[in-house]
Amino acid sequence: MMLFDTHTHLDAPEFDADREEVIQRAVEKGVTRMINIGFNRETIPSTMKLAETYDFIYAAVGWHPVDAITMKDGDLEWIASLCKHEKVVAIGEIGLDYHWDTSPKEVQHEVLRQQIGLAREIAMPIVIHNRDAHEDIIRILREEKAHEVGGVMHSFSGSWETAKMALDMGFHISFGGPITFKNAKQPKEVLAKVPLDRLLIETDSPYLTPHPFRGKRNESAHVALVAEMAAELKGISVEELAEITTANALERFGI
């Protein structure tokens, strides 16, 4: 199988003791490409280092909504300059997070709008983080004409109605470990309805570990478990699911 983990955080401190082994385990499981996410002042440089070290690791760079309040003058220009790098394939993860009370909503909105504007200016897809902010995310994506660049709704947790509005704007929908949870009725129902040519898979490691390893550290090798459940929900073989989602990711990110 050729698997593509479209969203991971291999530079996280949780991997400091065995990062090379974690990457090797992913390769052994058939993960041929990964996108590491740099989302603030600390993780953008470490993400770039990973992308420059490994041929099969790519980078997305952006400012996470939880960290929106830390964005300073010049940071948007920094992101823009990094987007010229051959291994940077998206601006992200960006979006809204109403769960963690770390950045005021109005600051999150402004930082999101600025980054969508940059993406449109340089024709780069965006990776959207959305936690408990479905209505505002869709509204801002529409107002800022995000359909001009499209992108990915990462670790999707919303309703089919929200997914359909994102699909109508040209977005791909990405699913991770939660689709393997026994009580994850809505994500499973939504995934079953998402067209195969708009479907992506991810781990968001070290977070959102799939069953049967829930509660432990997640890693990119576990994207195989996500693929297995997605294939079951779609009624196709895991090999076909892997082939389709990898092709989707290559096209979406221009690789």
QUIPENOR-V960347 format. One record per pair of residues at least 12 apart in sequence whose ideal C-beta (glycine too) atoms are under 8 Angstrom apart, sorted by the first residue. I is the first residue (numbers start at 1). J is the second residue. If there is no record, write none. Layout:
I|J + I|J
This chain:
1|30 + 1|224 + 1|227 + 1|238 + 1|239 + 1|242 + 1|243 + 2|30 + 2|32 + 2|242 + 2|243 + 2|246 + 3|29 + 3|30 + 3|31 + 3|32 + 3|201 + 3|223 + 3|224 + 3|227 + 3|242 + 3|245 + 3|246 + 4|31 + 4|32 + 4|33 + 4|34 + 4|200 + 4|201 + 4|223 + 4|245 + 4|246 + 4|249 + 4|250 + 5|26 + 5|31 + 5|33 + 5|34 + 5|35 + 5|201 + 5|202 + 5|203 + 5|205 + 5|220 + 5|223 + 6|34 + 6|35 + 6|152 + 6|154 + 6|174 + 6|200 + 6|201 + 6|202 + 6|249 + 6|253 + 7|35 + 7|37 + 7|93 + 7|127 + 7|152 + 7|154 + 7|155 + 7|174 + 7|176 + 7|202 + 7|203 + 7|204 + 8|34 + 8|35 + 8|36 + 8|37 + 8|202 + 8|203 + 8|204 + 8|205 + 8|220 + 9|36 + 9|37 + 9|43 + 9|204 + 9|205 + 9|206 + 9|207 + 10|22 + 10|23 + 10|34 + 10|36 + 10|50 + 10|57 + 10|205 + 10|220 + 11|36 + 11|38 + 11|43 + 11|46 + 11|47 + 11|49 + 11|50 + 12|205 + 12|206 + 14|206 + 14|217 + 15|206 + 15|219 + 22|219 + 22|220 + 22|221 + 23|54 + 23|57 + 23|220 + 25|219 + 25|220 + 25|221 + 26|219 + 26|220 + 26|221 + 26|223 + 27|56 + 28|221 + 29|221 + 29|223 + 29|224 + 30|224 + 30|242 + 31|220 + 31|221 + 31|223 + 31|224 + 32|56 + 32|246 + 33|56 + 33|57 + 33|58 + 33|246 + 33|249 + 33|250 + 33|255 + 34|56 + 34|57 + 34|58 + 34|220 + 35|57 + 35|58 + 35|59 + 35|60 + 35|89 + 35|90 + 35|249 + 35|253 + 36|50 + 36|51 + 36|57 + 36|58 + 36|59 + 36|60 + 37|59 + 37|60 + 37|62 + 37|92 + 37|93 + 37|127 + 38|59 + 38|60 + 38|61 + 38|62 + 39|61 + 39|62 + 39|63 + 39|64 + 39|67 + 39|92 + 39|93 + 40|63 + 40|64 + 40|67 + 40|70 + 41|67 + 41|70 + 41|75 + 44|61 + 44|78 + 44|79 + 44|82 + 47|59 + 47|60 + 47|61 + 48|61 + 48|82 + 48|85 + 48|87 + 48|88 + 51|85 + 51|87 + 51|88 + 52|87 + 57|87 + 58|87 + 58|88 + 58|89 + 58|253 + 58|255 + 59|82 + 59|85 + 59|87 + 59|88 + 59|89 + 60|88 + 60|89 + 60|90 + 60|91 + 60|92 + 60|93 + 60|127 + 61|79 + 61|82 + 61|83 + 61|88 + 61|91 + 61|92 + 62|79 + 62|90 + 62|91 + 62|92 + 62|93 + 62|94 + 62|115 + 62|126 + 62|127 + 63|75 + 63|79 + 63|94 + 63|111 + 63|115 + 64|93 + 64|94 + 64|95 + 64|97 + 64|129 + 65|94 + 65|95 + 65|96 + 65|97 + 65|103 + 65|108 + 65|111 + 65|112 + 65|129 + 66|97 + 66|100 + 66|102 + 66|103 + 67|102 + 67|103 + 68|103 + 68|107 + 68|108 + 68|110 + 68|111 + 68|112 + 69|102 + 69|103 + 69|104 + 69|107 + 71|111 + 76|114 + 76|115 + 76|118 + 79|91 + 79|115 + 79|118 + 80|118 + 80|121 + 80|122 + 83|118 + 83|122 + 83|124 + 89|125 + 89|253 + 89|254 + 89|255 + 90|124 + 90|125 + 90|126 + 90|127 + 90|151 + 90|152 + 90|253 + 91|115 + 91|118 + 91|119 + 91|124 + 91|125 + 91|126 + 91|127 + 92|126 + 92|127 + 92|128 + 92|129 + 92|151 + 92|152 + 92|154 + 93|127 + 93|128 + 93|129 + 93|154 + 94|111 + 94|112 + 94|115 + 94|116 + 94|126 + 94|127 + 94|128 + 94|129 + 95|112 + 95|128 + 95|129 + 95|130 + 95|131 + 95|133 + 95|137 + 96|108 + 96|109 + 96|112 + 96|129 + 96|130 + 96|131 + 96|133 + 96|136 + 96|137 + 96|140 + 97|129 + 97|130 + 97|131 + 97|132 + 97|133 + 98|131 + 98|132 + 98|133 + 99|131 + 99|132 + 100|131 + 105|136 + 109|136 + 109|140 + 112|140 + 112|144 + 113|140 + 113|143 + 113|144 + 116|140 + 116|141 + 116|144 + 116|145 + 116|146 + 116|149 + 117|144 + 119|146 + 119|149 + 119|151 + 120|144 + 120|145 + 120|146 + 120|148 + 120|149 + 123|149 + 124|149 + 125|149 + 125|150 + 125|151 + 125|152 + 125|252 + 125|253 + 125|254 + 126|146 + 126|149 + 126|150 + 126|151 + 126|152 + 127|151 + 127|152 + 127|154 + 128|141 + 128|151 + 128|152 + 128|153 + 128|154 + 128|166 + 128|171 + 129|154 + 129|155 + 130|153 + 130|154 + 130|156 + 130|157 + 130|158 + 131|157 + 134|158 + 134|159 + 134|162 + 137|162 + 138|162 + 138|165 + 138|166 + 141|166 + 141|169 + 142|169 + 146|169 + 146|171 + 147|169 + 147|170 + 150|169 + 150|170 + 150|171 + 150|172 + 150|252 + 151|171 + 151|172 + 151|252 + 152|171 + 152|172 + 152|173 + 152|174 + 152|200 + 152|252 + 153|166 + 153|171 + 153|172 + 153|173 + 153|174 + 154|174 + 154|202 + 154|204 + 155|174 + 155|175 + 155|176 + 155|178 + 155|202 + 155|204 + 155|208 + 156|173 + 156|174 + 156|175 + 156|187 + 156|190 + 157|178 + 157|186 + 157|187 + 158|190 + 159|186 + 159|190 + 160|189 + 160|190 + 160|193 + 163|190 + 163|193 + 163|194 + 167|194 + 167|195 + 167|198 + 171|198 + 172|198 + 172|199 + 172|200 + 172|248 + 172|252 + 173|190 + 173|191 + 173|194 + 173|198 + 173|199 + 173|200 + 174|199 + 174|200 + 174|201 + 174|202 + 175|187 + 175|191 + 175|199 + 175|200 + 175|201 + 175|202 + 175|226 + 175|230 + 176|201 + 176|202 + 176|203 + 176|204 + 176|208 + 176|210 + 176|226 + 177|203 + 177|204 + 177|208 + 177|209 + 177|210 + 177|211 + 177|214 + 177|218 + 177|222 + 177|225 + 177|226 + 178|208 + 178|210 + 179|191 + 179|210 + 179|226 + 179|229 + 179|230 + 179|233 + 180|210 + 180|211 + 180|214 + 180|225 + 180|226 + 180|229 + 181|210 + 181|211 + 181|214 + 182|211 + 188|229 + 188|233 + 191|230 + 191|233 + 191|234 + 192|233 + 192|234 + 196|234 + 196|236 + 196|244 + 197|244 + 197|248 + 198|248 + 199|230 + 199|234 + 199|244 + 199|245 + 199|248 + 200|245 + 200|248 + 200|249 + 200|252 + 201|223 + 201|226 + 201|227 + 201|230 + 201|241 + 201|245 + 202|223 + 202|226 + 203|218 + 203|219 + 203|220 + 203|222 + 203|223 + 203|226 + 204|218 + 205|217 + 205|218 + 205|219 + 205|220 + 205|222 + 206|218 + 206|219 + 209|222 + 210|222 + 210|225 + 210|226 + 210|229 + 211|225 + 213|225 + 224|238 + 227|241 + 227|242 + 227|245 + 230|245
